[in-house]
């Protein structure tokens, strides 16, 4: 598999991204620059046309960024790199650190060096720090843009009301607004909200409409639901997860593709999803995900998949995993 993949604008920015974004938060491979296997997967992504990559300073505490920097050393100019800054520290991950001007400047400089890039295309706040006012966040991120260190900024794992507050603050301060968010979204949704509600339903009902209304992009992560939907995993017979997998596999069989293709395709077909963030750990998995981004699923099969997702979400909210 090789060739150019279709690209689309990320939010209101001029960043042209592929519908598949390759991440570096590997689950079974080490997040270090000496991981030659992971580097080979990242280079293969380039070979097949993937032009969007994601990392974070907290992934291996710099290891994933150094790994990605090595892999992209001779990458085409149209590659878009996203990384994130955590409000936590490697030496004390339990303590939340405010996004001060000094922290952001020091963190972005470290990420630039590790990624071997003068300018980071998309820089995200990994989680809220819970204390820094929205107006201060906007002016501090604008400072990074004005210094030529980043092109655009956004947030990850932020609730809709906080995103709205940041957008309002950007308008009030006259700064560049965030252009998008990164959040958990897939056809499964084992991760629940603090109140026990489905996080994927919450995002689809509350976050995505707001993003569409405000023109923000969505980088949706975990298409295989943290590995729960991986074909090599065998869920407990009769469980809600097993029933969901059975329905996904039935649709996959009708389309003569694999489960991974259907999981990715379902996400691409959802309104508001700009790009799917996957963590492929082999060339074969990259191929599956790329095929998923180009798969045209008929409306009747999409309806079946949505019904299966809703049934699973109902079970999860009722505590029937």
KEFIFI-565384 format. One line per field, with one value per residue (C-alpha): residue number from 1; x, z, y negated. Coordinates in pm, whole numbers, always signed. Layout:
num c(NUM | ...)
x c(X | ...)
z c(Z | ...)
y c(Y | ...)
REM end
This chain:
num c(1 | 2 | 3 | 4 | 5 | 6 | 7 | 8 | 9 | 10 | 11 | 12 | 13 | 14 | 15 | 16 | 17 | 18 | 19 | 20 | 21 | 22 | 23 | 24 | 25 | 26 | 27 | 28 | 29 | 30 | 31 | 32 | 33 | 34 | 35 | 36 | 37 | 38 | 39 | 40 | 41 | 42 | 43 | 44 | 45 | 46 | 47 | 48 | 49 | 50 | 51 | 52 | 53 | 54 | 55 | 56 | 57 | 58 | 59 | 60 | 61 | 62 | 63 | 64 | 65 | 66 | 67 | 68 | 69 | 70 | 71 | 72 | 73 | 74 | 75 | 76 | 77 | 78 | 79 | 80 | 81 | 82 | 83 | 84 | 85 | 86 | 87 | 88 | 89 | 90 | 91 | 92 | 93 | 94 | 95 | 96 | 97 | 98 | 99 | 100 | 101 | 102 | 103 | 104 | 105 | 106 | 107 | 108 | 109 | 110 | 111 | 112 | 113 | 114 | 115 | 116 | 117 | 118 | 119 | 120 | 121 | 122 | 123 | 124 | 125 | 126 | 127 | 128 | 129 | 130 | 131 | 132 | 133 | 134 | 135 | 136 | 137 | 138 | 139 | 140 | 141 | 142 | 143 | 144 | 145 | 146 | 147 | 148 | 149 | 150 | 151 | 152 | 153 | 154 | 155 | 156 | 157 | 158 | 159 | 160 | 161 | 162 | 163 | 164 | 165 | 166 | 167 | 168 | 169 | 170 | 171 | 172 | 173 | 174 | 175 | 176 | 177 | 178 | 179 | 180 | 181 | 182 | 183 | 184 | 185 | 186 | 187 | 188 | 189 | 190 | 191 | 192 | 193 | 194 | 195 | 196 | 197 | 198 | 199 | 200 | 201 | 202 | 203 | 204 | 205 | 206 | 207 | 208 | 209 | 210 | 211 | 212 | 213 | 214 | 215 | 216 | 217 | 218 | 219 | 220 | 221 | 222 | 223 | 224 | 225 | 226 | 227 | 228 | 229 | 230 | 231 | 232 | 233 | 234 | 235 | 236 | 237 | 238 | 239 | 240 | 241 | 242 | 243 | 244 | 245 | 246 | 247 | 248 | 249 | 250 | 251 | 252 | 253 | 254 | 255 | 256 | 257 | 258 | 259 | 260 | 261 | 262 | 263 | 264 | 265 | 266 | 267 | 268 | 269 | 270 | 271 | 272 | 273 | 274 | 275 | 276 | 277 | 278 | 279 | 280 | 281 | 282 | 283 | 284 | 285 | 286 | 287 | 288 | 289 | 290 | 291 | 292 | 293 | 294 | 295 | 296 | 297 | 298 | 299 | 300 | 301 | 302 | 303 | 304 | 305 | 306 | 307 | 308 | 309 | 310 | 311 | 312 | 313 | 314 | 315 | 316 | 317 | 318 | 319 | 320 | 321)
x c(+0 | +145 | +47 | -111 | -398 | -681 | -625 | -861 | -823 | -790 | -1052 | -1010 | -633 | -444 | -306 | -391 | -406 | -471 | -781 | -545 | -306 | -36 | +24 | +320 | +141 | +222 | +60 | +294 | +608 | +847 | +814 | +1186 | +1406 | +1599 | +1286 | +1381 | +1059 | +845 | +1060 | +1009 | +630 | +646 | +856 | +614 | +333 | +521 | +564 | +189 | +97 | +16 | +100 | -30 | +155 | +82 | +296 | +323 | +595 | +443 | +469 | +784 | +861 | +1030 | +1101 | +816 | +900 | +1263 | +1149 | +913 | +1181 | +1417 | +1153 | +1057 | +1412 | +1379 | +1001 | +822 | +747 | +372 | +391 | +189 | +319 | +107 | +238 | +103 | +221 | +121 | +38 | +235 | +599 | +784 | +924 | +579 | +299 | +38 | +95 | -76 | +144 | -11 | +52 | +271 | +442 | +778 | +650 | +500 | +811 | +1045 | +822 | +779 | +1153 | +1222 | +960 | +1105 | +1451 | +1325 | +1110 | +1392 | +1151 | +1197 | +821 | +555 | +248 | -11 | +53 | -211 | -269 | -288 | -536 | -672 | -451 | -760 | -624 | -497 | -766 | -871 | -753 | -404 | -393 | -480 | -220 | +51 | -20 | -27 | +319 | +443 | +285 | +431 | +775 | +752 | +765 | +422 | +179 | -153 | -276 | -560 | -662 | -701 | -937 | -1111 | -1489 | -1705 | -1776 | -1404 | -1341 | -1619 | -1464 | -1126 | -1281 | -1456 | -1134 | -943 | -1196 | -1181 | -800 | -770 | -553 | -558 | -822 | -757 | -820 | -926 | -936 | -810 | -1044 | -1144 | -1404 | -1476 | -1750 | -1699 | -1653 | -1543 | -1416 | -1693 | -1748 | -1715 | -2095 | -2095 | -2220 | -2075 | -1786 | -1833 | -2203 | -2116 | -1868 | -2111 | -2402 | -2222 | -1869 | -1906 | -2204 | -2006 | -1698 | -1902 | -2072 | -1738 | -1547 | -1296 | -1126 | -1148 | -862 | -1042 | -823 | -844 | -1029 | -978 | -1094 | -759 | -722 | -1057 | -1177 | -856 | -934 | -662 | -843 | -1120 | -1389 | -1581 | -1855 | -2194 | -2046 | -2158 | -1818 | -1849 | -2190 | -2054 | -1760 | -1999 | -2201 | -1888 | -1754 | -2084 | -2067 | -1700 | -1784 | -2051 | -1795 | -1515 | -1284 | -1147 | -1270 | -1010 | -1121 | -1481 | -1383 | -1186 | -1446 | -1724 | -1530 | -1455 | -1826 | -1925 | -1996 | -1733 | -1443 | -1150 | -892 | -865 | -569 | -446 | -150 | -60 | +234 | +294 | +288 | -17 | -207 | -116 | -256 | -579 | -630 | -549 | -805 | -1056 | -1024 | -1113 | -1392 | -1742 | -1988 | -2349 | -2611 | -2791 | -2471 | -2384 | -2726 | -2658 | -2324 | -2478 | -2744 | -2473 | -2277 | -2583 | -2666 | -2311 | -2318 | -2645 | -2484 | -2173 | -2379 | -2575 | -2252 | -2299 | -1960)
z c(+0 | -99 | -235 | -130 | +116 | +118 | +348 | +515 | +706 | +1083 | +1214 | +1089 | +1049 | +724 | +850 | +597 | +781 | +674 | +813 | +998 | +1256 | +1386 | +1758 | +1976 | +2298 | +2225 | +2451 | +2413 | +2269 | +2466 | +2424 | +2375 | +2092 | +2089 | +1989 | +1632 | +1582 | +1664 | +1445 | +1154 | +1200 | +1199 | +884 | +721 | +794 | +588 | +306 | +279 | +287 | +651 | +709 | +1062 | +1377 | +1747 | +2059 | +2408 | +2649 | +2900 | +2666 | +2803 | +2942 | +2623 | +2483 | +2233 | +2110 | +2052 | +1874 | +1649 | +1578 | +1458 | +1240 | +1078 | +1027 | +646 | +625 | +353 | +423 | +432 | +752 | +1041 | +1393 | +1705 | +2056 | +2401 | +2725 | +3052 | +3373 | +3557 | +3615 | +3572 | +3922 | +4080 | +3844 | +4118 | +4152 | +3904 | +3791 | +3664 | +3301 | +3382 | +3109 | +3217 | +3216 | +2869 | +2723 | +2877 | +2773 | +2414 | +2375 | +2502 | +2268 | +1972 | +2042 | +2088 | +1776 | +1579 | +1456 | +1471 | +1485 | +1622 | +1398 | +1667 | +2041 | +2286 | +2658 | +2754 | +3041 | +3234 | +3520 | +3714 | +3818 | +3530 | +3406 | +3044 | +2961 | +3089 | +2888 | +2571 | +2616 | +2709 | +2409 | +2189 | +2320 | +2184 | +1847 | +1835 | +1920 | +1620 | +1833 | +1743 | +1457 | +1623 | +1959 | +2108 | +2403 | +2492 | +2743 | +2822 | +2885 | +2643 | +2892 | +2944 | +2569 | +2530 | +2808 | +2635 | +2302 | +2471 | +2644 | +2315 | +2161 | +2466 | +2464 | +2086 | +2063 | +1829 | +1935 | +1976 | +1644 | +1776 | +2047 | +2100 | +2284 | +2342 | +2095 | +1937 | +1863 | +2202 | +2492 | +2795 | +2960 | +3160 | +3300 | +3674 | +3702 | +3529 | +3196 | +2861 | +2768 | +2396 | +2414 | +2607 | +2342 | +2059 | +2226 | +2385 | +2258 | +1885 | +1833 | +2003 | +1792 | +1474 | +1577 | +1651 | +1358 | +1564 | +1454 | +1642 | +1668 | +1803 | +1979 | +2069 | +1768 | +1913 | +2257 | +2433 | +2278 | +2398 | +2038 | +1904 | +1713 | +1901 | +2229 | +2331 | +2548 | +2801 | +2621 | +2667 | +2786 | +2648 | +2483 | +2316 | +2178 | +2040 | +1876 | +1721 | +1561 | +1435 | +1291 | +1117 | +938 | +861 | +705 | +485 | +359 | +336 | +564 | +917 | +1248 | +1264 | +930 | +1054 | +1384 | +1204 | +930 | +1187 | +1342 | +1006 | +921 | +1240 | +1192 | +1342 | +1340 | +1152 | +1200 | +1376 | +1612 | +1615 | +1781 | +1524 | +1634 | +1309 | +938 | +908 | +1163 | +977 | +655 | +832 | +969 | +640 | +466 | +734 | +658 | +292 | +348 | +242 | +482 | +352 | +564 | +666 | +803 | +980 | +1145 | +1264 | +1406 | +1586 | +1738 | +1856 | +2004 | +2187 | +2327 | +2454 | +2600 | +2779 | +2933 | +3040 | +3204 | +3386 | +3508 | +3292 | +3123)
y c(+0 | -333 | -670 | -994 | -993 | -1244 | -1540 | -1784 | -2109 | -2082 | -2321 | -2677 | -2638 | -2592 | -2260 | -1989 | -1656 | -1299 | -1128 | -893 | -1033 | -801 | -835 | -747 | -648 | -284 | -24 | +273 | +108 | -108 | -483 | -542 | -661 | -332 | -137 | -47 | +148 | -156 | -379 | -138 | -162 | -542 | -543 | -300 | -544 | -801 | -550 | -486 | -852 | -934 | -1298 | -1358 | -1246 | -1294 | -1281 | -1435 | -1528 | -1284 | -982 | -823 | -1170 | -1279 | -933 | -932 | -1281 | -1184 | -868 | -1064 | -1323 | -1052 | -889 | -1219 | -1341 | -1324 | -1350 | -1550 | -1914 | -1850 | -1642 | -1790 | -1725 | -1761 | -1730 | -1807 | -1962 | -1798 | -1986 | -1718 | -1635 | -1307 | -1325 | -1374 | -1273 | -1309 | -1683 | -1916 | -2204 | -2531 | -2628 | -2924 | -3124 | -2979 | -2620 | -2653 | -2816 | -2559 | -2268 | -2381 | -2436 | -2085 | -1938 | -2126 | -1989 | -1634 | -1648 | -1815 | -2081 | -2457 | -2513 | -2277 | -2271 | -2200 | -2234 | -2110 | -2146 | -1777 | -1821 | -2119 | -2230 | -2338 | -2679 | -2894 | -3138 | -3102 | -3455 | -3375 | -3052 | -3241 | -3514 | -3263 | -3040 | -3351 | -3429 | -3097 | -3173 | -3524 | -3384 | -3152 | -2837 | -2695 | -2756 | -2667 | -2553 | -2355 | -2141 | -1775 | -1613 | -1942 | -1959 | -2162 | -2442 | -2499 | -2498 | -2756 | -2966 | -2956 | -3058 | -3349 | -3451 | -3444 | -3681 | -3907 | -3915 | -3943 | -3632 | -3336 | -3084 | -2713 | -2537 | -2200 | -1937 | -1585 | -1350 | -988 | -861 | -522 | -272 | -106 | -341 | -142 | -459 | -625 | -972 | -1033 | -1009 | -670 | -799 | -695 | -923 | -858 | -948 | -1262 | -1366 | -1298 | -1478 | -1773 | -1822 | -1755 | -1992 | -2268 | -2195 | -2206 | -2528 | -2693 | -2540 | -2343 | -2022 | -1691 | -1446 | -1138 | -884 | -515 | -362 | -12 | -131 | -92 | +253 | +391 | +421 | +575 | +900 | +1087 | +1026 | +1264 | +1101 | +1308 | +1505 | +1343 | +1015 | +680 | +642 | +983 | +887 | +561 | +739 | +991 | +712 | +534 | +860 | +931 | +595 | +652 | +990 | +832 | +581 | +837 | +640 | +677 | +544 | +268 | +126 | +108 | -55 | -326 | -370 | -415 | -703 | -867 | -854 | -1041 | -1411 | -1637 | -1389 | -1541 | -1267 | -931 | -896 | -538 | -373 | -107 | +107 | +296 | +230 | +456 | +249 | -70 | +78 | +177 | -171 | -340 | -118 | -209 | -581 | -518 | -263 | -370 | -205 | -194 | -377 | -55 | +94 | -231 | -218 | +137 | +32 | -265 | -43 | +197 | -94 | -225 | +118 | +149 | -202 | -122 | +185 | -4 | -278 | -10 | +151 | +461 | +495)
REM end
